[in-house]
């Protein structure tokens, strides 16, 4: 049983905003990768609100990196918003804050990546 929940908060054009809550660990990483990966096929710009993450291990970190690659392969991007201090520290220690667009709040991420309606 996974201890992580992914919720779709908004979809508009190519952009999707999702929230994740719970533990991003080895038990949840595969489910997150599959669920979010499926969403990336129709919405290649994903803003992921991490404020609800209570724990993140190396499996969870790996899932985020794999999703970033998958978004890039789809011509899109994975944007991280509101990471809790432990996740921010993990991103800083590994240098991943240089490869992800990371914003301290969802509002900042939304402002930096506005939705564009598909024509």
VMD Tcl script that builds the backbone (N, CA, C; Angstrom):
set m [mol new atoms 357]
animate dup $m
set s [atomselect $m all]
$s set {name element resname resid chain x y z} {
  {N N UNK 1 A 0.842 -1.181 0.000}
  {CA C UNK 1 A 0.000 0.000 0.000}
  {C C UNK 1 A 0.884 1.239 0.000}
  {N N UNK 2 A 0.556 2.172 -0.863}
  {CA C UNK 2 A 1.360 3.383 -0.970}
  {C C UNK 2 A 0.907 4.424 0.046}
  {N N UNK 3 A 1.816 5.228 0.502}
  {CA C UNK 3 A 1.510 6.275 1.468}
  {C C UNK 3 A 1.592 7.652 0.811}
  {N N UNK 4 A 1.385 7.685 -0.501}
  {CA C UNK 4 A 1.487 8.928 -1.252}
  {C C UNK 4 A 0.230 9.117 -2.083}
  {N N UNK 5 A -0.256 10.345 -2.139}
  {CA C UNK 5 A -1.432 10.667 -2.955}
  {C C UNK 5 A -1.067 11.760 -3.941}
  {N N UNK 6 A -1.434 11.557 -5.204}
  {CA C UNK 6 A -1.249 12.562 -6.244}
  {C C UNK 6 A -2.632 13.085 -6.618}
  {N N UNK 7 A -2.787 14.401 -6.583}
  {CA C UNK 7 A -4.054 15.044 -6.889}
  {C C UNK 7 A -3.859 16.024 -8.035}
  {N N UNK 8 A -4.724 15.954 -9.032}
  {CA C UNK 8 A -4.694 16.939 -10.115}
  {C C UNK 8 A -5.493 18.152 -9.660}
  {N N UNK 9 A -4.833 19.302 -9.612}
  {CA C UNK 9 A -5.472 20.530 -9.143}
  {C C UNK 9 A -5.989 21.398 -10.281}
  {N N UNK 10 A -5.325 21.330 -11.435}
  {CA C UNK 10 A -5.708 22.190 -12.559}
  {C C UNK 10 A -5.130 21.613 -13.844}
  {N N UNK 11 A -5.888 21.691 -14.921}
  {CA C UNK 11 A -5.358 21.410 -16.249}
  {C C UNK 11 A -5.813 22.535 -17.160}
  {N N UNK 12 A -4.884 23.015 -17.951}
  {CA C UNK 12 A -5.213 24.059 -18.913}
  {C C UNK 12 A -4.188 24.012 -20.026}
  {N N UNK 13 A -4.645 23.714 -21.213}
  {CA C UNK 13 A -3.731 23.591 -22.338}
  {C C UNK 13 A -2.726 22.497 -22.057}
  {N N UNK 14 A -1.457 22.810 -22.257}
  {CA C UNK 14 A -0.391 21.837 -22.046}
  {C C UNK 14 A 0.029 21.731 -20.580}
  {N N UNK 15 A -0.480 22.649 -19.736}
  {CA C UNK 15 A -0.041 22.694 -18.336}
  {C C UNK 15 A -0.990 21.931 -17.424}
  {N N UNK 16 A -0.390 21.221 -16.492}
  {CA C UNK 16 A -1.138 20.552 -15.428}
  {C C UNK 16 A -0.468 20.897 -14.104}
  {N N UNK 17 A -1.276 21.103 -13.095}
  {CA C UNK 17 A -0.780 21.378 -11.751}
  {C C UNK 17 A -1.238 20.229 -10.868}
  {N N UNK 18 A -0.284 19.582 -10.231}
  {CA C UNK 18 A -0.592 18.460 -9.341}
  {C C UNK 18 A 0.011 18.707 -7.968}
  {N N UNK 19 A -0.593 18.102 -6.971}
  {CA C UNK 19 A -0.069 18.128 -5.603}
  {C C UNK 19 A 0.213 16.706 -5.186}
  {N N UNK 20 A 1.284 16.541 -4.437}
  {CA C UNK 20 A 1.538 15.225 -3.853}
  {C C UNK 20 A 1.639 15.372 -2.340}
  {N N UNK 21 A 1.041 14.405 -1.655}
  {CA C UNK 21 A 1.020 14.413 -0.198}
  {C C UNK 21 A 1.455 13.050 0.303}
  {N N UNK 22 A 2.272 13.082 1.341}
  {CA C UNK 22 A 2.680 11.836 1.985}
  {C C UNK 22 A 4.162 11.562 1.825}
  {N N UNK 23 A 4.494 10.291 1.957}
  {CA C UNK 23 A 5.888 9.856 1.899}
  {C C UNK 23 A 6.262 9.474 0.471}
  {N N UNK 24 A 7.292 10.106 -0.043}
  {CA C UNK 24 A 7.816 9.773 -1.373}
  {C C UNK 24 A 9.009 8.848 -1.149}
  {N N UNK 25 A 8.689 7.565 -1.001}
  {CA C UNK 25 A 9.702 6.569 -0.659}
  {C C UNK 25 A 9.685 5.425 -1.663}
  {N N UNK 26 A 10.427 4.358 -1.379}
  {CA C UNK 26 A 10.539 3.246 -2.312}
  {C C UNK 26 A 9.201 2.564 -2.578}
  {N N UNK 27 A 8.262 2.688 -1.650}
  {CA C UNK 27 A 6.951 2.076 -1.844}
  {C C UNK 27 A 6.061 2.908 -2.761}
  {N N UNK 28 A 6.297 4.210 -2.821}
  {CA C UNK 28 A 5.433 5.107 -3.590}
  {C C UNK 28 A 6.061 5.595 -4.892}
  {N N UNK 29 A 7.365 5.478 -5.015}
  {CA C UNK 29 A 8.069 6.067 -6.166}
  {C C UNK 29 A 7.570 5.533 -7.504}
  {N N UNK 30 A 7.381 4.236 -7.604}
  {CA C UNK 30 A 6.910 3.649 -8.857}
  {C C UNK 30 A 5.521 4.126 -9.230}
  {N N UNK 31 A 4.634 4.190 -8.230}
  {CA C UNK 31 A 3.274 4.674 -8.488}
  {C C UNK 31 A 3.293 6.130 -8.933}
  {N N UNK 32 A 4.108 6.942 -8.265}
  {CA C UNK 32 A 4.197 8.350 -8.665}
  {C C UNK 32 A 4.694 8.458 -10.099}
  {N N UNK 33 A 5.746 7.712 -10.418}
  {CA C UNK 33 A 6.300 7.776 -11.773}
  {C C UNK 33 A 5.249 7.372 -12.798}
  {N N UNK 34 A 4.501 6.322 -12.532}
  {CA C UNK 34 A 3.476 5.860 -13.479}
  {C C UNK 34 A 2.326 6.847 -13.607}
  {N N UNK 35 A 1.780 7.311 -12.476}
  {CA C UNK 35 A 0.637 8.224 -12.507}
  {C C UNK 35 A 1.008 9.559 -13.148}
  {N N UNK 36 A 2.086 10.162 -12.672}
  {CA C UNK 36 A 2.496 11.464 -13.208}
  {C C UNK 36 A 2.969 11.314 -14.649}
  {N N UNK 37 A 3.635 10.223 -14.950}
  {CA C UNK 37 A 4.090 9.978 -16.318}
  {C C UNK 37 A 2.932 9.893 -17.289}
  {N N UNK 38 A 1.851 9.237 -16.881}
  {CA C UNK 38 A 0.662 9.173 -17.733}
  {C C UNK 38 A 0.093 10.566 -17.986}
  {N N UNK 39 A 0.079 11.403 -16.954}
  {CA C UNK 39 A -0.436 12.766 -17.109}
  {C C UNK 39 A 0.432 13.601 -18.053}
  {N N UNK 40 A 1.730 13.322 -18.056}
  {CA C UNK 40 A 2.643 14.070 -18.925}
  {C C UNK 40 A 2.398 13.804 -20.411}
  {N N UNK 41 A 1.761 12.694 -20.737}
  {CA C UNK 41 A 1.512 12.408 -22.152}
  {C C UNK 41 A 0.529 13.398 -22.766}
  {N N UNK 42 A -0.386 13.924 -21.954}
  {CA C UNK 42 A -1.350 14.899 -22.465}
  {C C UNK 42 A -1.081 16.320 -21.988}
  {N N UNK 43 A -0.288 16.461 -20.948}
  {CA C UNK 43 A 0.045 17.781 -20.392}
  {C C UNK 43 A 1.550 17.821 -20.109}
  {N N UNK 44 A 2.359 18.139 -21.114}
  {CA C UNK 44 A 3.815 18.031 -20.953}
  {C C UNK 44 A 4.463 19.062 -20.031}
  {N N UNK 45 A 3.716 20.094 -19.618}
  {CA C UNK 45 A 4.244 21.030 -18.621}
  {C C UNK 45 A 3.551 20.723 -17.306}
  {N N UNK 46 A 4.302 20.143 -16.373}
  {CA C UNK 46 A 3.727 19.769 -15.078}
  {C C UNK 46 A 4.356 20.594 -13.972}
  {N N UNK 47 A 3.491 21.271 -13.232}
  {CA C UNK 47 A 3.917 21.950 -12.010}
  {C C UNK 47 A 3.517 21.035 -10.867}
  {N N UNK 48 A 4.510 20.576 -10.116}
  {CA C UNK 48 A 4.278 19.626 -9.038}
  {C C UNK 48 A 4.491 20.324 -7.699}
  {N N UNK 49 A 3.403 20.488 -6.960}
  {CA C UNK 49 A 3.439 21.097 -5.635}
  {C C UNK 49 A 3.879 20.034 -4.639}
  {N N UNK 50 A 5.045 20.238 -4.058}
  {CA C UNK 50 A 5.631 19.261 -3.137}
  {C C UNK 50 A 5.383 19.597 -1.672}
  {N N UNK 51 A 4.589 20.622 -1.390}
  {CA C UNK 51 A 4.428 21.087 -0.008}
  {C C UNK 51 A 3.870 20.017 0.926}
  {N N UNK 52 A 3.195 19.017 0.386}
  {CA C UNK 52 A 2.623 17.963 1.215}
  {C C UNK 52 A 3.527 16.765 1.443}
  {N N UNK 53 A 4.758 16.830 0.945}
  {CA C UNK 53 A 5.694 15.717 1.126}
  {C C UNK 53 A 6.193 15.702 2.572}
  {N N UNK 54 A 6.043 14.551 3.225}
  {CA C UNK 54 A 6.490 14.416 4.611}
  {C C UNK 54 A 7.830 13.692 4.723}
  {N N UNK 55 A 8.213 12.963 3.659}
  {CA C UNK 55 A 9.465 12.216 3.655}
  {C C UNK 55 A 9.836 11.942 2.206}
  {N N UNK 56 A 11.130 11.997 1.910}
  {CA C UNK 56 A 11.593 11.672 0.560}
  {C C UNK 56 A 12.929 10.946 0.671}
  {N N UNK 57 A 12.975 9.717 0.141}
  {CA C UNK 57 A 14.234 8.978 0.131}
  {C C UNK 57 A 14.812 8.966 -1.280}
  {N N UNK 58 A 15.863 8.201 -1.482}
  {CA C UNK 58 A 16.542 8.195 -2.781}
  {C C UNK 58 A 15.644 7.657 -3.893}
  {N N UNK 59 A 14.724 6.761 -3.568}
  {CA C UNK 59 A 13.788 6.249 -4.575}
  {C C UNK 59 A 12.848 7.352 -5.040}
  {N N UNK 60 A 12.369 8.147 -4.112}
  {CA C UNK 60 A 11.511 9.276 -4.458}
  {C C UNK 60 A 12.251 10.311 -5.271}
  {N N UNK 61 A 13.472 10.596 -4.861}
  {CA C UNK 61 A 14.321 11.532 -5.603}
  {C C UNK 61 A 14.534 11.025 -7.029}
  {N N UNK 62 A 14.818 9.743 -7.178}
  {CA C UNK 62 A 15.001 9.135 -8.495}
  {C C UNK 62 A 13.739 9.247 -9.348}
  {N N UNK 63 A 12.567 9.063 -8.721}
  {CA C UNK 63 A 11.306 9.186 -9.453}
  {C C UNK 63 A 11.157 10.597 -10.025}
  {N N UNK 64 A 11.531 11.601 -9.247}
  {CA C UNK 64 A 11.455 12.984 -9.744}
  {C C UNK 64 A 12.397 13.196 -10.933}
  {N N UNK 65 A 13.603 12.647 -10.835}
  {CA C UNK 65 A 14.555 12.774 -11.944}
  {C C UNK 65 A 14.052 12.063 -13.195}
  {N N UNK 66 A 13.468 10.881 -13.020}
  {CA C UNK 66 A 12.935 10.144 -14.169}
  {C C UNK 66 A 11.753 10.880 -14.795}
  {N N UNK 67 A 10.913 11.494 -13.962}
  {CA C UNK 67 A 9.793 12.270 -14.492}
  {C C UNK 67 A 10.282 13.507 -15.238}
  {N N UNK 68 A 11.342 14.111 -14.739}
  {CA C UNK 68 A 11.934 15.261 -15.434}
  {C C UNK 68 A 12.386 14.853 -16.831}
  {N N UNK 69 A 13.050 13.720 -16.918}
  {CA C UNK 69 A 13.514 13.221 -18.218}
  {C C UNK 69 A 12.326 12.909 -19.132}
  {N N UNK 70 A 11.314 12.272 -18.573}
  {CA C UNK 70 A 10.126 11.924 -19.366}
  {C C UNK 70 A 9.420 13.174 -19.896}
  {N N UNK 71 A 9.327 14.203 -19.067}
  {CA C UNK 71 A 8.718 15.460 -19.513}
  {C C UNK 71 A 9.537 16.069 -20.643}
  {N N UNK 72 A 10.859 16.060 -20.494}
  {CA C UNK 72 A 11.733 16.595 -21.537}
  {C C UNK 72 A 11.597 15.843 -22.841}
  {N N UNK 73 A 11.468 14.535 -22.754}
  {CA C UNK 73 A 11.293 13.721 -23.962}
  {C C UNK 73 A 9.974 14.034 -24.663}
  {N N UNK 74 A 8.980 14.508 -23.906}
  {CA C UNK 74 A 7.681 14.873 -24.464}
  {C C UNK 74 A 7.661 16.337 -24.918}
  {N N UNK 75 A 8.826 16.996 -24.843}
  {CA C UNK 75 A 8.894 18.403 -25.221}
  {C C UNK 75 A 8.391 19.335 -24.143}
  {N N UNK 76 A 8.293 18.823 -22.919}
  {CA C UNK 76 A 7.760 19.618 -21.827}
  {C C UNK 76 A 8.757 19.810 -20.707}
  {N N UNK 77 A 8.212 19.975 -19.508}
  {CA C UNK 77 A 9.055 20.288 -18.368}
  {C C UNK 77 A 8.344 19.903 -17.080}
  {N N UNK 78 A 9.110 19.437 -16.105}
  {CA C UNK 78 A 8.621 19.205 -14.751}
  {C C UNK 78 A 9.149 20.335 -13.882}
  {N N UNK 79 A 8.241 21.078 -13.280}
  {CA C UNK 79 A 8.569 22.215 -12.423}
  {C C UNK 79 A 8.201 21.834 -10.992}
  {N N UNK 80 A 9.082 22.094 -10.052}
  {CA C UNK 80 A 8.839 21.766 -8.652}
  {C C UNK 80 A 8.486 23.028 -7.880}
  {N N UNK 81 A 7.410 22.945 -7.105}
  {CA C UNK 81 A 6.955 24.094 -6.326}
  {C C UNK 81 A 6.840 23.729 -4.854}
  {N N UNK 82 A 7.214 24.665 -4.016}
  {CA C UNK 82 A 7.031 24.577 -2.562}
  {C C UNK 82 A 7.606 23.319 -1.927}
  {N N UNK 83 A 8.845 22.963 -2.267}
  {CA C UNK 83 A 9.406 21.780 -1.599}
  {C C UNK 83 A 9.627 22.067 -0.113}
  {N N UNK 84 A 9.316 21.100 0.751}
  {CA C UNK 84 A 9.602 21.282 2.172}
  {C C UNK 84 A 11.119 21.341 2.378}
  {N N UNK 85 A 11.560 21.838 3.527}
  {CA C UNK 85 A 12.998 22.000 3.771}
  {C C UNK 85 A 13.836 20.742 3.521}
  {N N UNK 86 A 13.333 19.578 3.895}
  {CA C UNK 86 A 14.124 18.360 3.697}
  {C C UNK 86 A 14.327 18.064 2.207}
  {N N UNK 87 A 13.306 18.312 1.401}
  {CA C UNK 87 A 13.430 18.077 -0.039}
  {C C UNK 87 A 14.316 19.145 -0.663}
  {N N UNK 88 A 14.173 20.390 -0.226}
  {CA C UNK 88 A 15.044 21.462 -0.723}
  {C C UNK 88 A 16.508 21.145 -0.442}
  {N N UNK 89 A 16.763 20.632 0.740}
  {CA C UNK 89 A 18.135 20.273 1.110}
  {C C UNK 89 A 18.661 19.152 0.220}
  {N N UNK 90 A 17.837 18.146 -0.038}
  {CA C UNK 90 A 18.221 17.037 -0.910}
  {C C UNK 90 A 18.541 17.555 -2.323}
  {N N UNK 91 A 17.705 18.440 -2.834}
  {CA C UNK 91 A 17.945 19.015 -4.166}
  {C C UNK 91 A 19.242 19.812 -4.190}
  {N N UNK 92 A 19.502 20.563 -3.126}
  {CA C UNK 92 A 20.724 21.370 -3.062}
  {C C UNK 92 A 21.965 20.487 -2.945}
  {N N UNK 93 A 21.913 19.473 -2.087}
  {CA C UNK 93 A 23.069 18.606 -1.869}
  {C C UNK 93 A 23.455 17.821 -3.117}
  {N N UNK 94 A 22.468 17.475 -3.925}
  {CA C UNK 94 A 22.726 16.666 -5.113}
  {C C UNK 94 A 22.940 17.504 -6.371}
  {N N UNK 95 A 22.733 18.804 -6.269}
  {CA C UNK 95 A 22.872 19.671 -7.438}
  {C C UNK 95 A 21.645 19.680 -8.331}
  {N N UNK 96 A 20.582 18.995 -7.912}
  {CA C UNK 96 A 19.378 18.909 -8.748}
  {C C UNK 96 A 18.650 20.233 -8.860}
  {N N UNK 97 A 18.882 21.141 -7.935}
  {CA C UNK 97 A 18.242 22.455 -8.056}
  {C C UNK 97 A 18.738 23.203 -9.289}
  {N N UNK 98 A 19.827 22.733 -9.864}
  {CA C UNK 98 A 20.345 23.325 -11.101}
  {C C UNK 98 A 19.663 22.756 -12.344}
  {N N UNK 99 A 19.064 21.575 -12.250}
  {CA C UNK 99 A 18.429 20.962 -13.418}
  {C C UNK 99 A 16.911 21.087 -13.401}
  {N N UNK 100 A 16.334 21.322 -12.251}
  {CA C UNK 100 A 14.897 21.568 -12.137}
  {C C UNK 100 A 14.652 23.061 -12.010}
  {N N UNK 101 A 13.496 23.516 -12.474}
  {CA C UNK 101 A 13.014 24.833 -12.079}
  {C C UNK 101 A 12.322 24.605 -10.745}
  {N N UNK 102 A 12.848 25.221 -9.684}
  {CA C UNK 102 A 12.307 25.047 -8.345}
  {C C UNK 102 A 11.856 26.406 -7.833}
  {N N UNK 103 A 10.622 26.468 -7.346}
  {CA C UNK 103 A 10.055 27.710 -6.834}
  {C C UNK 103 A 9.617 27.501 -5.396}
  {N N UNK 104 A 9.759 28.534 -4.578}
  {CA C UNK 104 A 9.427 28.408 -3.161}
  {C C UNK 104 A 7.930 28.313 -2.905}
  {N N UNK 105 A 7.116 28.704 -3.890}
  {CA C UNK 105 A 5.668 28.603 -3.716}
  {C C UNK 105 A 5.000 28.211 -5.030}
  {N N UNK 106 A 3.802 27.711 -4.906}
  {CA C UNK 106 A 3.014 27.380 -6.090}
  {C C UNK 106 A 2.724 28.646 -6.899}
  {N N UNK 107 A 2.415 29.735 -6.217}
  {CA C UNK 107 A 2.098 30.995 -6.906}
  {C C UNK 107 A 3.262 31.443 -7.785}
  {N N UNK 108 A 4.496 31.333 -7.272}
  {CA C UNK 108 A 5.678 31.707 -8.067}
  {C C UNK 108 A 5.810 30.809 -9.293}
  {N N UNK 109 A 5.600 29.528 -9.119}
  {CA C UNK 109 A 5.710 28.594 -10.246}
  {C C UNK 109 A 4.648 28.877 -11.301}
  {N N UNK 110 A 3.423 29.150 -10.873}
  {CA C UNK 110 A 2.347 29.460 -11.807}
  {C C UNK 110 A 2.629 30.746 -12.574}
  {N N UNK 111 A 3.164 31.746 -11.883}
  {CA C UNK 111 A 3.470 33.016 -12.530}
  {C C UNK 111 A 4.591 32.846 -13.564}
  {N N UNK 112 A 5.564 32.002 -13.253}
  {CA C UNK 112 A 6.699 31.791 -14.146}
  {C C UNK 112 A 6.360 30.899 -15.330}
  {N N UNK 113 A 5.318 30.097 -15.202}
  {CA C UNK 113 A 4.937 29.141 -16.263}
  {C C UNK 113 A 3.434 29.257 -16.532}
  {N N UNK 114 A 3.023 30.365 -17.164}
  {CA C UNK 114 A 1.594 30.552 -17.398}
  {C C UNK 114 A 1.038 29.511 -18.365}
  {N N UNK 115 A -0.242 29.214 -18.179}
  {CA C UNK 115 A -0.913 28.262 -19.068}
  {C C UNK 115 A -1.125 28.919 -20.422}
  {N N UNK 116 A -0.952 28.137 -21.444}
  {CA C UNK 116 A -1.222 28.614 -22.799}
  {C C UNK 116 A -2.256 27.677 -23.391}
  {N N UNK 117 A -3.344 28.248 -23.818}
  {CA C UNK 117 A -4.392 27.436 -24.422}
  {C C UNK 117 A -3.902 26.901 -25.759}
  {N N UNK 118 A -4.268 25.664 -26.036}
  {CA C UNK 118 A -3.898 25.030 -27.290}
  {C C UNK 118 A -4.818 25.576 -28.378}
  {N N UNK 119 A -4.225 26.002 -29.474}
  {CA C UNK 119 A -5.023 26.584 -30.550}
  {C C UNK 119 A -5.641 25.510 -31.420}
}
mol reanalyze $m
mol bondsrecalc $m
mol representation Tube
mol addrep $m
